[in-house]
Amino acid sequence: MLSWLGVTAAGLLNGSFAVPLKTARIWKFHHIWTLHSLLAMVVMPWAVAIYAVPNPGEILGFVPARGWLILAALGLLFGVGSLLYGVAVDMLGIALGFAIQLGLSIVLGALELRLMSGSLSLRTARDALYLLGLMLMVVGVVLCAQAGGAKSAAPGSSGARFRKGLVIAIVGGILAPSLGLGIEYGTKLLATSPGGTATAGGFNNQIYLAWAVFLSVSALVQAGYCAYRVLSERSASLFVSPGAALDALQVLGMSTLWISSIYVYGRSVFGLGRLGASLGWPIFIGFIILTSNAWGIILGEWKGAGPGPFRRMLVGSAILVLAAFLIGQGNPGS
């Protein structure tokens, strides 16, 4: 029961983390994402790893260099994808940015896993559910994109900004599955290394060390690029301008929500065993979409867009949630 509650809570947390992108008053996107990357992907993961893993330096030495290089490469991919993820949410809004990118990431991530395992076929009812879910996911993404296009045509909206944001969201969605791949690879890399300490449920705490390495490499990409933009725009003074302390507190909350969602989800899915792949992931994604849509409404992202685009967004999001469950039911081991 606690594992199911954990997956649900992780979805609520992840669907809420980007709110400061819309509520910050002084800082712009690059200021927010610089600090968020450093806090959520370097400071917090390493604090957890150092606290939970005895002798982390010794354990790191057990892993061959090739393993770290592969993990770093996946971290670089996720760093670019996560940066684009944030840019798209900043340009499109929380509701559209999350729906489009999550939909694409599920489709591509699911296909990657099936193709890599050689288990993609049409021989069983489960396979049919799986492919139906993928097709519905594409339909949901298209409906959400159309809703955004209609919204951008409303008076006072920028169609050019929407089109640019849509392209960025698509590329971000393509790269987003690297998060799951990186966490899975890092987990396998350190799960059986000597020196780990397992909990009563069998979870090996040294896995936190792999996650910290993976996320730190991602942070180098994001924080490095955003800091470069801040310096090139000569806006570093905004970090210490009057009122910036409130924005900093919001980003601290943003980073805490994001890293908490990743860790709570990872631990909860581990506790679900084989059900983690079949039901844990769809529930996680479903609650992210529902929560981000709720925040989009609360923050007035659809104000003035008219009932048509808003209804299309709701229908598209509902289809995304349904598709996530169908994909989950079609996963091996469900």
Sequence and secondary structure as in RCSB ss.txt:
>XXXX:A:sequence
MLSWLGVTAAGLLNGSFAVPLKTARIWKFHHIWTLHSLLAMVVMPWAVAIYAVPNPGEILGFVPARGWLILAALG
LLFGVGSLLYGVAVDMLGIALGFAIQLGLSIVLGALELRLMSGSLSLRTARDALYLLGLMLMVVGVVLCAQAGGA
KSAAPGSSGARFRKGLVIAIVGGILAPSLGLGIEYGTKLLATSPGGTATAGGFNNQIYLAWAVFLSVSALVQAGY
CAYRVLSERSASLFVSPGAALDALQVLGMSTLWISSIYVYGRSVFGLGRLGASLGWPIFIGFIILTSNAWGIILG
EWKGAGPGPFRRMLVGSAILVLAAFLIGQGNPGS
>XXXX:A:secstr
 HHHHHHHHHHHHHHHTTTHHHH SS  HHHHHHHHHHIIIIIHHHHHHHHHSSSHHHHHHHS HHHHHHHHHHH
HHHHHHHHHHHHHHHHH HHHHHHHHHHHHHHHHHHHHHHHHT   SSSHHHHHHHHHHHHHHHHHHHHHHHHHH
HHTSTT  HHHHHHHHHHHHHHHHHTTHHHHHHHHHHHHHHTSTT  B TTS BTTHHHHHHHHHHHHHHHHHHH
HHHHHHHTT GGGGGSTTHHHHHHHHHHHHHHHHHHHHHHHHHHHHHTTHIIIIIHHHHHHHHHHHHHHHHHHTT
TTTTS HHHHHHHHHHHHHHHHHHHHHHHTSTT 
